[in-house]
């Protein structure tokens, strides 16, 4: 007859291995938000940007982010296309409408960089 202590230990080992396997498989698939982000990025790579370099457009600030240079950048969208905006004054806030000028695109044309022109 099997000793219950041995069976219990084997159960713990099986549970631990099952948990490791679950985490590994989940890590490959990624979280729901990671998958959605990847899907949006892939879709953006397949479409033409809705703006051209030099265009002047009005956007609402959707959020602020810190650029790797240490600068604070506003983020806006034009028809869902992400635009990172430089030189935004400190008194601007999320939801403010601003005029911007498109300066450049990233390598894959999935986002753009723009310069703040004025608050609207």
N, C-alpha and C positions, 0 to 999 in steps of 0.2 A: 504494500500500500504506500502511496506517495505521502510524504510529510507535507502538511499544509504550509509550513514556512517556505519550503522549496517552491511549491506551486505559487504562493504569493509573490515571491521574489521574481519568478518567471513572468508573472503578470505585470509586475512593475517594469521589467525590462521590455516587454512587448509594448506597454503603454508609452514608454520613453521613445522607443524606436518609431512607433506610430506617430507621435508628436513631431519628431524630427522629419519624418517623411512628409507630413502635412505641411510643415513650414517650408520645406524645400520646394514642394510643388506649388504652394501659394506664392512663394518668392518669384518663381518663373513666370507665373501668370500676371503678377503685379496686382496692386489694389485697383478698385474700380476707377478711382480718380486718375491713377497712372495710365490705365488703359484708355480712358476718355481723352486725356491729354495727348497720348501718342496718336490716337485716331484723328484728333483735330489737326495735329502737326502734319500727319501724312496727307490729309485732305487739303491743307493749306499749300503743300508742296505741289499739288496738282492744278491749282487755279492761279490765274493771273492776279496780281495785286490790284485793288480797286483805285489805287493812286499811282501817280508818276513822280519822279524826282522833280522838285520845283513847284509842285502843286501846293496851293494854299487851301486848307480846309478847316472847318470848325468841328471840334470833338468835345465830348464831356470827359473829364478826368475820371477814370474808373478806379484807380488806386495809385499809390506811390510805391516805388521800389528803390533800393540802393544799388547803384551801378558798381561794378567791380573797381571803378576808379575812386569810389567813395562819394560820388555825387548823388544827390537825390534826383530821381527821374520820375516824371508822371507817366502813367500808362493810359492810353486812350485807344479807341477802336473806330475804324472806318469800315462799315459793313462787315463787322466781325474780324477784320484784319488788325492785328496788334501793332500799335505805334508807340515807341518809347520816346518821350519828349524831354529835351534838354532845356536848361536855363529857365525853368519854371519858378516864378517868384515864390518866396516863402509863404505869402498870404493866400495863395491858391489852395483850395481844398477839393476833396473828392466831390464829384458831381458838378463842379464849376465848368462852364463852357468856355473854351479858349480857341483862338485861331493859331494854327501852326503851319509851318512850311516843311515839306518832306525833303530830307537831306540825302538819305541813302537807304539801301535795303541790306538785310543780312545776306549771307552767301546763298541760302536757298530761297530767297525772296518770300520767306514766311512771316517776316516782320520788317518794320522800317524804323528809322531814327528820324526825328523831326526837331525843329527849333521852335520854341515858344515865340509868338509874335505879340499877342495881346489878349486880355480877358474880354469876353463878349458880354 
